[in-house]
Amino acid sequence: MAGTEETRLVILRGNSASGKSSVAGGLRDTFGRGVALVAQDNLRRLVLRERDLPGAANIGLIEMTARYALDAGFHVVVEGILYADHYGAMLARLRADHRGPTHAYYLHVPFEQTLVRHATKPIADEVGEAELRDWYREMDLLPGGIETVIGAGSSLTSTVDRIMRDTGLAGLPARDR
């Protein structure tokens, strides 16, 4: 088991440049102290410097980090591309073991818009259209219809506000420390 009945687990998935990191940061900024961000890119690319492959070490590290933060009383936002075939089993375990409410969202942005958004990112010079096209998976949803799909037409503020309401984070106090 992980967390308490009061902790919230939020899973944010989607293709590159779909807004996952911005939404996760917006949730944390809106809520205040008490939200742990478990970012796939941070753990996979920066901490482990590994490729995104089935069975890679970052999958377990993401799970362990999320469980630790939930057990410490933090609300947790797990965010990343998190391909369904690579990360689905781990996310299913987290969902099944979390004692509190769990909400999953898939941020859907069409490939053409992904290219436009990607051009504004710091890594735009390092990662080109061919790589983005290789990474892109149209509606790579987790099984069971557990994710709420949020389209590209939803603004950052609207998306953050919606998730804050859906999860109940809007009505909870931030941590004092």
C-alpha beads as a LAMMPS data file, in Angstrom:
LAMMPS data file: protein, C-alpha beads

177 atoms
176 bonds

1 atom types
1 bond types

-500.0 500.0 xlo xhi
-500.0 500.0 ylo yhi
-500.0 500.0 zlo zhi

Masses

1 110.0

Atoms # bond

1 1 1 0.000 0.000 0.000
2 1 1 1.078 3.586 -0.540
3 1 1 0.089 6.939 0.881
4 1 1 -2.992 7.646 2.970
5 1 1 -6.676 8.211 2.271
6 1 1 -5.875 11.943 2.198
7 1 1 -3.017 11.877 -0.331
8 1 1 -3.733 12.473 -3.992
9 1 1 -1.936 10.746 -6.861
10 1 1 -2.110 12.524 -10.211
11 1 1 -0.726 10.900 -13.351
12 1 1 -0.047 13.232 -16.302
13 1 1 0.844 11.577 -19.600
14 1 1 1.119 12.691 -23.195
15 1 1 3.499 13.151 -26.077
16 1 1 6.485 15.470 -26.096
17 1 1 5.490 19.162 -25.904
18 1 1 1.931 18.377 -24.806
19 1 1 2.272 20.568 -21.697
20 1 1 2.815 17.922 -19.020
21 1 1 5.661 19.689 -17.228
22 1 1 3.895 23.046 -17.391
23 1 1 0.697 21.555 -15.964
24 1 1 2.618 19.720 -13.219
25 1 1 4.417 22.936 -12.276
26 1 1 1.117 24.817 -12.367
27 1 1 -0.467 22.313 -9.982
28 1 1 2.406 22.673 -7.571
29 1 1 2.436 26.480 -7.808
30 1 1 -1.336 26.656 -7.312
31 1 1 -1.415 24.220 -4.396
32 1 1 1.746 25.312 -2.580
33 1 1 3.957 23.107 -0.408
34 1 1 2.984 19.479 -0.221
35 1 1 3.006 18.414 -3.874
36 1 1 5.903 16.224 -5.007
37 1 1 6.702 16.268 -8.722
38 1 1 7.974 12.934 -9.990
39 1 1 9.113 13.790 -13.497
40 1 1 10.103 11.024 -15.886
41 1 1 12.583 13.274 -17.718
42 1 1 14.333 14.206 -14.493
43 1 1 14.737 10.653 -13.240
44 1 1 15.391 8.998 -16.599
45 1 1 17.499 11.602 -18.405
46 1 1 19.213 13.513 -15.592
47 1 1 19.529 11.085 -12.681
48 1 1 20.120 7.838 -14.601
49 1 1 20.990 9.148 -18.077
50 1 1 19.329 6.174 -19.728
51 1 1 17.268 5.624 -22.839
52 1 1 13.515 5.023 -22.677
53 1 1 13.366 1.261 -23.089
54 1 1 11.015 -1.425 -21.763
55 1 1 12.220 -2.651 -18.387
56 1 1 14.640 0.258 -17.899
57 1 1 15.747 1.208 -14.381
58 1 1 13.901 4.530 -14.402
59 1 1 10.546 2.726 -14.291
60 1 1 11.285 1.323 -10.843
61 1 1 12.849 4.601 -9.707
62 1 1 9.702 6.518 -10.682
63 1 1 7.558 4.023 -8.774
64 1 1 9.796 4.039 -5.716
65 1 1 10.006 7.849 -5.637
66 1 1 6.231 8.239 -5.968
67 1 1 5.597 5.671 -3.213
68 1 1 8.132 7.320 -0.901
69 1 1 6.572 10.763 -1.349
70 1 1 3.029 9.403 -0.873
71 1 1 4.118 7.565 2.287
72 1 1 5.662 10.826 3.559
73 1 1 2.260 12.511 3.190
74 1 1 2.859 14.396 -0.053
75 1 1 0.373 14.580 -2.885
76 1 1 2.218 13.256 -5.935
77 1 1 2.179 14.241 -9.588
78 1 1 3.857 11.644 -11.809
79 1 1 4.442 13.196 -15.229
80 1 1 6.053 12.150 -18.459
81 1 1 5.509 10.626 -21.853
82 1 1 5.275 7.329 -19.943
83 1 1 4.505 5.062 -22.898
84 1 1 1.657 2.709 -22.005
85 1 1 3.595 -0.409 -23.016
86 1 1 6.692 0.561 -20.993
87 1 1 5.103 2.141 -17.891
88 1 1 1.543 0.786 -17.813
89 1 1 2.170 -2.071 -15.374
90 1 1 4.038 0.211 -12.967
91 1 1 1.303 2.855 -13.112
92 1 1 -1.347 0.160 -12.549
93 1 1 0.509 -1.002 -9.405
94 1 1 0.719 2.555 -8.103
95 1 1 -2.972 3.134 -8.745
96 1 1 -3.959 -0.166 -7.119
97 1 1 -1.788 0.391 -4.049
98 1 1 -2.566 4.076 -3.438
99 1 1 -4.942 4.433 -0.488
100 1 1 -6.252 7.838 -1.558
101 1 1 -7.841 9.155 -4.743
102 1 1 -5.910 8.665 -7.972
103 1 1 -6.598 10.630 -11.158
104 1 1 -4.979 10.073 -14.550
105 1 1 -4.883 12.531 -17.461
106 1 1 -3.654 12.263 -21.018
107 1 1 -2.759 15.578 -22.631
108 1 1 -3.486 15.145 -26.324
109 1 1 -1.769 17.422 -28.827
110 1 1 -1.782 16.617 -32.571
111 1 1 1.659 16.040 -34.094
112 1 1 1.620 19.285 -36.112
113 1 1 1.059 21.284 -32.928
114 1 1 3.749 19.235 -31.169
115 1 1 6.245 20.527 -33.742
116 1 1 5.206 24.148 -33.156
117 1 1 5.408 23.802 -29.369
118 1 1 8.706 21.921 -29.519
119 1 1 10.321 24.775 -31.452
120 1 1 10.019 26.939 -28.303
121 1 1 11.797 24.444 -26.019
122 1 1 15.482 24.688 -25.013
123 1 1 16.219 21.286 -26.596
124 1 1 14.765 22.293 -29.993
125 1 1 18.247 22.507 -31.534
126 1 1 19.192 19.048 -30.228
127 1 1 16.001 17.144 -31.074
128 1 1 14.568 17.419 -34.573
129 1 1 11.350 16.528 -36.365
130 1 1 12.520 12.990 -37.207
131 1 1 13.071 12.156 -33.534
132 1 1 9.776 13.745 -32.502
133 1 1 7.967 11.765 -35.190
134 1 1 9.642 8.565 -33.925
135 1 1 8.600 9.306 -30.312
136 1 1 5.045 10.405 -31.111
137 1 1 2.256 7.938 -30.364
138 1 1 -1.288 8.972 -31.220
139 1 1 -3.583 8.549 -28.178
140 1 1 -1.305 6.109 -26.315
141 1 1 -3.909 5.592 -23.587
142 1 1 -3.647 3.236 -20.641
143 1 1 -6.062 0.287 -20.735
144 1 1 -9.418 0.441 -19.009
145 1 1 -10.422 3.988 -19.907
146 1 1 -8.893 5.358 -16.712
147 1 1 -7.494 8.562 -18.214
148 1 1 -9.296 11.810 -18.816
149 1 1 -8.174 13.158 -22.190
150 1 1 -7.533 16.902 -22.273
151 1 1 -7.153 18.361 -25.736
152 1 1 -4.785 21.004 -27.070
153 1 1 -7.545 23.609 -26.949
154 1 1 -7.492 23.686 -23.145
155 1 1 -5.285 26.507 -21.873
156 1 1 -2.681 25.920 -19.184
157 1 1 -4.784 27.798 -16.620
158 1 1 -7.959 25.907 -17.553
159 1 1 -6.166 22.565 -17.387
160 1 1 -4.599 23.287 -14.002
161 1 1 -7.912 24.576 -12.616
162 1 1 -9.741 21.503 -13.880
163 1 1 -7.267 19.072 -12.348
164 1 1 -7.252 21.003 -9.067
165 1 1 -11.071 20.655 -8.924
166 1 1 -11.246 17.046 -10.187
167 1 1 -8.691 15.777 -7.684
168 1 1 -9.955 17.768 -4.717
169 1 1 -6.589 19.503 -4.334
170 1 1 -8.412 22.849 -4.627
171 1 1 -10.077 22.283 -1.264
172 1 1 -7.064 20.998 0.672
173 1 1 -4.586 23.021 2.732
174 1 1 -0.923 23.278 1.694
175 1 1 1.773 22.023 4.047
176 1 1 3.168 24.467 6.593
177 1 1 6.750 23.326 6.199

Bonds

1 1 1 2
2 1 2 3
3 1 3 4
4 1 4 5
5 1 5 6
6 1 6 7
7 1 7 8
8 1 8 9
9 1 9 10
10 1 10 11
11 1 11 12
12 1 12 13
13 1 13 14
14 1 14 15
15 1 15 16
16 1 16 17
17 1 17 18
18 1 18 19
19 1 19 20
20 1 20 21
21 1 21 22
22 1 22 23
23 1 23 24
24 1 24 25
25 1 25 26
26 1 26 27
27 1 27 28
28 1 28 29
29 1 29 30
30 1 30 31
31 1 31 32
32 1 32 33
33 1 33 34
34 1 34 35
35 1 35 36
36 1 36 37
37 1 37 38
38 1 38 39
39 1 39 40
40 1 40 41
41 1 41 42
42 1 42 43
43 1 43 44
44 1 44 45
45 1 45 46
46 1 46 47
47 1 47 48
48 1 48 49
49 1 49 50
50 1 50 51
51 1 51 52
52 1 52 53
53 1 53 54
54 1 54 55
55 1 55 56
56 1 56 57
57 1 57 58
58 1 58 59
59 1 59 60
60 1 60 61
61 1 61 62
62 1 62 63
63 1 63 64
64 1 64 65
65 1 65 66
66 1 66 67
67 1 67 68
68 1 68 69
69 1 69 70
70 1 70 71
71 1 71 72
72 1 72 73
73 1 73 74
74 1 74 75
75 1 75 76
76 1 76 77
77 1 77 78
78 1 78 79
79 1 79 80
80 1 80 81
81 1 81 82
82 1 82 83
83 1 83 84
84 1 84 85
85 1 85 86
86 1 86 87
87 1 87 88
88 1 88 89
89 1 89 90
90 1 90 91
91 1 91 92
92 1 92 93
93 1 93 94
94 1 94 95
95 1 95 96
96 1 96 97
97 1 97 98
98 1 98 99
99 1 99 100
100 1 100 101
101 1 101 102
102 1 102 103
103 1 103 104
104 1 104 105
105 1 105 106
106 1 106 107
107 1 107 108
108 1 108 109
109 1 109 110
110 1 110 111
111 1 111 112
112 1 112 113
113 1 113 114
114 1 114 115
115 1 115 116
116 1 116 117
117 1 117 118
118 1 118 119
119 1 119 120
120 1 120 121
121 1 121 122
122 1 122 123
123 1 123 124
124 1 124 125
125 1 125 126
126 1 126 127
127 1 127 128
128 1 128 129
129 1 129 130
130 1 130 131
131 1 131 132
132 1 132 133
133 1 133 134
134 1 134 135
135 1 135 136
136 1 136 137
137 1 137 138
138 1 138 139
139 1 139 140
140 1 140 141
141 1 141 142
142 1 142 143
143 1 143 144
144 1 144 145
145 1 145 146
146 1 146 147
147 1 147 148
148 1 148 149
149 1 149 150
150 1 150 151
151 1 151 152
152 1 152 153
153 1 153 154
154 1 154 155
155 1 155 156
156 1 156 157
157 1 157 158
158 1 158 159
159 1 159 160
160 1 160 161
161 1 161 162
162 1 162 163
163 1 163 164
164 1 164 165
165 1 165 166
166 1 166 167
167 1 167 168
168 1 168 169
169 1 169 170
170 1 170 171
171 1 171 172
172 1 172 173
173 1 173 174
174 1 174 175
175 1 175 176
176 1 176 177
